[in-house]
Amino acid sequence: MNKYKSMNSSKLLSIVLLSLLSCNLSAQKIEIAIWGSQGLGYQMHDNNIYEPGFSGAGIRIGRIQSIANSPISINNGIEYSFQGWGSQILFNNGIQYQFWVHGPFTISGSAYFLNGFALFRENTLYAGSIEIGPDVEYKIGERIAFQLSSGIKYTACPGYKKYGPIWSYTDVPIRLGLKLRL
Amino acid sequence: MLFASGCSYLPEVQNLSDTVHVEENRDYIIITPNREWYSMTGLVFYPGGNVDPHSYVEALSRFAVSGLMHQIVIVKMPANLAILNAEKGKWIYDDFSYVKRWVLAGHSLGGVSACRLVHEYPSFFFGLALLAAYPQESSDINWWSQTVLSIRGEHDALVSEDELDSNANFLPPAIKINTLEEFPMNQDSKTVYYTIPGGNHAYFGQYGDQKGDGEATITREKQIKELVNILQLWFDAYNWDE
């Protein structure tokens, strides 16, 4: 009997979540952005080293799905970038919260969790990243907006420890992008 | 396409002796002989395209402790592609001010980028060593007054002897040698060409076999030994160890 109740609760939870995702999501946008990263420091072996310098660049293509009647949107996409160990492809999942909207300007805060691969022949390694920061958007007409964002980003490739001593970086990315409403 | 073009070769395990000290920062891998005094001429090295820079540490460590010992700096490149920042080596005098003279070297695409750096900053370097590489027409340095050393492996299928010959007019006039005993002394404004018998493209570093490369008939160990020997002869010929 309890098991039956529990299954029903799971089904109900799934229905609620699916409803949230399918019914209340609206206003899809596509985001294309490029960025360069100012590095703050890195981890060498187990030591944190503060050493500012250019740390990489990349391009991101993503989908932004707003939740109806909510300042929250869900972002998913893919980015190709290079870091100290070489090139990488990361898949991003993020959430964005609109703090302030005035005329064509919108200021938001975003948090991203990225997972993917550092690109090496024969032995591709896991790479992951977390990023948090502000995002400024300027609308031009109904469908197009420019975006300027920054933040703090931590990227690590733990498997690279075997080949080189520097296996993670902490950076400040400066990102320029274009958002297109579909 | 991005995946294929962005994949780098990982280094094999590097066996380092305790005669050198290897340190690293965001921009460089620095190999320093473990003794109080060493040559005032350093070697700055550009790695091959899509090759992890650690792949050259063991080979260059051996050169670091040959002769009167040298400081070696391997430049780390964005996305492991030297062509994306060919001029990065120009900061070497600022970042290592205690080294009096610098000689530049590059493997494969790193060599192509090294030629571009010499083309832009000809007075910065006292010599240029090209390992399986040649300049592009836009980096023509046939007017350069310093010495150039061009080395390739006999079975290199990625950079053929014909390619080197047909691009030789972008380098100072050629002197071809067949054995190390023929190595000329003090040949400024000349390019000395040497082919390592039995060698190939990938054996200048330690990153496994390279796609499209020929099969070497000597060991990697032997090719690295030949490389160290000719680099030392070159340094001796110019008294750079003094």
Interface residues (C-beta under 8 A of the other chain):
Chain A: G39 Y42 M44 I49 E51 G53 F54 S55 G56 A57 Y80 F82 G84 W85 G86 S87 I89 L119 F120 R121 E122 N123 T124 Y163 G164 P165 I166
Chain B: L2 F3 G6 C7 S8 Y9 L10 P11 E24 N25 R26 D27 N50 D52 H54 K76 P78 A79 N80 G208
